[in-house]
Structure formats: structure tokens, C-alpha cells
Amino acid sequence: MEKPLVFVTRTIHPPALERLSTFANVEVWQSPAPPPREILLNRIEMVDGILTLLTESIDQEVIEAAGKNLKVISQMAVGFDNINITLATRKGIPVGNTPGILSETTADFTWALLMAAARRVSEANREVHQGIWRPWGPDVLTGMDVFNANLGIIGFGRIGQAVARRAMGFSMQVMYYDLKRFPEAEIDCHAQYAPLDMVLSQSDYITLHINLNTQSHHLIGMDQFKLMKPSAIFINTSRGGVVDSDALYLALKEKWITSAAIDVFESEPIPPDHPILDLDNLIITPHIASASKQTRARMAEMAVDNLIAGITGKPLPHCVNPEVYQA
């Protein structure tokens, strides 16, 4: 019997690909850049399964182009806002993701950004590499204390709670905002629930950990940045679209807040002529919060688990639209 055909949109953890090859004929897009649109449209027409990344837009056009053999879309990410879930469900296509395994890794990176911004690590490193070594002085590259500061967390799921647990070691006062309360986590993480406006106005550090959807799109805009302390430091490792990038630029340029450190942006990659790249009080990293070798390997294995289940007619272990099975 001929093996199913699957398309993997980037080279991933080799042992995961090797395991997948025992169940399917595997085509892997070898370029470090995402496959062009025409390639995506062509491949999805002929495959039984596809393994995607956040960089691929699996929108209405792509799903409509899918051939009758497509049994599964497996995403190597927690988020899935790049996939038209409603249409996939209507067409009976289960969609998988990789939840739960990158929480601690992302929380680690959130703290890396927070500490780097607080103590101006990136600026200091840049100066040294530029041949600038200022004499020691009372005001040279002074940053902000983290110990005993106020931390505001927006989104208190797995990652938000992991960030809060780390804050306990710094004796921080933690407030969080979410659409729902987490009473047990409040006790475990020494965190207090507060309305969004209070979290924004009273926190020394504000970090985002929410999904991107119609409710959260541009949740942080001009009004929200103006609520923040002038000394506040803003961190985003969730989704770029949660923040109005024009508002972020103004907040930093006009010094409504002290600085920001972001791993995600509304439009990725950031256009090289974007004025936000000229700001000295901003740290930008290229969407690497989950980029530890161990976590990326586990994500690949999880995505392959979903893909194998889909092409062999079994329920996906991690399915974002389980209602597809009820249909």
C-alpha cells in the first residue's frame, strides 16, 4: 500500500522527520524562508497532511485549494491565528498544535528580556562594541531595580503563571489581568487579580502573555500606554498584533514609558526602514521566545504526533478544533 504524502514547510528536528518517514512520504521545504504562496497552494492540493509554522498563512484561499485527500493540518506552535480554523472545521479537517511544552522556556526568555531592559544590557553591549567605554560615573547606564518592584502580567495562563513564579525570587508584587480569575494560581504564585487599567498604571514592569484574537487585537494602544508610568518597562513575548505598533513607537519616542523589549511584532519581519528600529530604548528579538534546543525538539515531536494521527485516521492528541470529530 502506498504511503500517504505529507508536506513539511521547514526543516525541523531530524529524529522527528525520520519517525514521520516511516508513516509517510515526506517532502520538506529546505529553504530557511517560508515556502512561497504558489508552492503552498500547489502542495496542499495534493497532500494527505501538512505540517506548518506560524509563518504560513493557512487562510481561506489555501484551505479551499486543499485536495480531497487532506486529512490534517499540524502546526508546530501553540498559537494558530494564522489558520482559518472555522473553515478547516467546516471542511472536516482537524488542526493540531503544540501546547504546554514551551511555557517554561518562554517564561525564561521573558525574564531575559525584562532583565536586559531593566539594566540596559543591550545598550551597554552596543557601546562597548562601538569602542565606547565611558568612565565610571554615578549616572552611567543606570537602569531600574527589579527586586521588590511591581510586576504586571496581562494573560495568566501557563506562561503568565510561569513568569509569576519566577518573580517570587525577586520579591516582586505581582498583579495580573485576564478574562477570568485563577484563584489557585493566585495563591501559588503570590499574585493578585486587578482590572487592566490598574495593572497598567501601577506596574513597574508590564508583560503580555495572551493569545491573539478579535478581542485582544490592539489591546494595548495609545490610551493604554498613556496609563503606564513614565518609568515603566514593557515586554511582549505573546503576539505582535496584541499591540498597536504605531502606539508603541510613539510611547517610546515621546518617553511615555522608559523602554520596551519585544520578541513579536505586528508585521514580521519588521520592514528595515521602520522608524521603530532607530529607537535606543527598545530591544527587539526575532520571535525566538521558545527557541531552546530542547523545546523546539519537543515541539517537532508533538507536531509529528498530530500529523501521524491525522494521516492514519486517529484523533489528534492535541486538536484545536475537536468539534470536527463530532461532525
Long-range contacts (C-beta under 8 A, 24 or more apart in sequence): 4-47, 4-48, 4-49, 4-69, 4-71, 4-311, 5-46, 5-47, 5-48, 5-69, 6-47, 6-48, 6-49, 6-50, 6-51, 6-307, 6-311, 7-43, 7-44, 7-47, 7-49, 7-50, 7-51, 8-50, 8-51, 9-34, 9-35, 9-40, 9-50, 9-51, 9-52, 9-53, 9-55, 9-56, 10-34, 10-53, 12-51, 12-76, 12-296, 12-300, 12-303, 13-296, 13-297, 13-300, 13-301, 15-297, 15-301, 16-297, 16-300, 16-301, 16-303, 16-304, 17-300, 17-304, 19-301, 19-304, 19-308, 20-304, 20-307, 20-308, 23-308, 23-311, 23-312, 24-48, 24-49, 24-307, 24-308, 24-311, 41-65, 44-70, 48-72, 48-311, 49-73, 49-74, 49-307, 49-310, 49-311, 50-74, 51-75, 51-76, 51-303, 51-304, 51-307, 52-76, 52-82, 52-83, 53-77, 54-79, 54-82, 54-287, 55-82, 55-268, 56-82, 57-82, 58-82, 58-83, 58-84, 58-88, 59-83, 59-84, 60-84, 60-87, 63-87, 63-88, 63-91, 63-93, 66-91, 66-93, 71-310, 71-311, 71-313, 72-96, 72-306, 72-307, 72-309, 72-310, 72-311, 72-316, 73-310, 74-303, 74-304, 74-306, 74-307, 74-310, 74-316, 75-303, 76-299, 76-300, 76-302, 76-303, 77-299, 78-102, 79-211, 79-212, 79-239, 80-320, 81-211, 81-212, 81-213, 81-239, 81-241, 85-320, 85-321, 88-321, 88-324, 89-321, 89-323, 89-324, 89-327, 92-324, 92-327, 93-324, 94-310, 94-315, 94-316, 94-319, 94-321, 94-322, 94-324, 94-325, 95-316, 95-319, 95-320, 95-321, 95-324, 96-303, 96-306, 96-307, 96-309, 96-310, 96-316, 96-317, 96-318, 96-319, 96-320, 97-306, 97-318, 97-320, 98-298, 98-299, 98-302, 98-303, 98-306, 98-318, 99-318, 100-158, 101-295, 101-298, 101-299, 101-302, 102-159, 102-289, 102-290, 102-295, 102-299, 103-158, 103-159, 103-162, 104-162, 105-289, 105-290, 105-291, 105-292, 105-294, 105-295, 106-159, 106-162, 106-209, 106-237, 106-289, 106-290, 107-159, 107-162, 107-163, 107-165, 107-166, 108-292, 109-237, 109-263, 109-288, 109-289, 109-290, 109-291, 110-159, 110-163, 110-207, 110-209, 110-235, 110-237, 110-289, 111-163, 111-166, 113-235, 113-237, 113-261, 113-262, 113-263, 113-283, 113-285, 114-146, 114-205, 114-207, 114-233, 114-235, 114-261, 115-146, 116-261, 116-283, 117-233, 117-235, 117-259, 117-260, 117-261, 117-283, 118-143, 118-144, 118-145, 118-146, 118-205, 118-233, 119-143, 119-144, 120-259, 122-283, 123-280, 144-204, 144-231, 144-233, 144-258, 146-170, 146-172, 146-205, 147-171, 147-172, 148-172, 148-173, 149-173, 149-204, 149-205, 150-174, 150-175, 150-202, 150-203, 150-204, 150-205, 151-175, 151-203, 151-204, 151-205, 151-207, 152-176, 152-177, 152-199, 152-200, 152-202, 152-203, 152-205, 152-206, 152-207, 153-177, 153-191, 153-199, 153-207, 153-209, 154-178, 154-196, 154-199, 154-206, 154-207, 154-208, 154-209, 154-210, 154-219, 154-220, 155-208, 155-209, 155-210, 155-211, 155-238, 156-182, 156-185, 156-191, 156-209, 157-209, 157-210, 159-209, 159-237, 159-238, 160-207, 160-209, 161-185, 161-188, 161-189, 161-191, 163-207, 163-209, 164-189, 164-190, 164-191, 165-189, 175-199, 175-202, 175-203, 178-210, 179-215, 196-224, 197-227, 200-224, 200-227, 200-228, 201-227, 201-228, 201-229, 202-229, 203-228, 203-229, 203-232, 204-229, 204-231, 204-232, 204-233, 205-232, 205-233, 205-235, 206-232, 206-233, 206-234, 206-235, 207-234, 207-235, 207-236, 207-237, 208-235, 208-236, 208-237, 208-238, 208-242, 208-243, 209-237, 209-238, 210-238, 210-239, 210-242, 211-238, 211-239, 212-238, 212-239, 212-240, 212-241, 212-242, 216-241, 216-242, 217-241, 217-242, 218-242, 218-243, 218-244, 218-247, 219-243, 220-244, 220-247, 220-248, 221-247, 222-247, 222-250, 222-251, 225-250, 225-251, 225-256, 225-257, 226-251, 226-256, 228-256, 228-257, 229-257, 230-255, 230-256, 230-257, 230-258, 231-257, 231-258, 232-257, 232-258, 233-257, 233-258, 233-259, 233-260, 233-261, 234-259, 234-260, 234-261, 234-262, 235-260, 235-261, 235-262, 236-260, 236-261, 236-262, 236-263, 236-264, 237-262, 237-263, 237-264, 237-289, 238-264, 239-264, 240-264, 240-265, 240-266, 240-267, 240-268, 241-266, 245-276, 248-276, 249-275, 249-276, 249-279, 252-276, 252-279, 252-281, 252-282, 253-279, 255-281, 259-283, 261-285, 263-287, 263-288, 263-289, 264-289
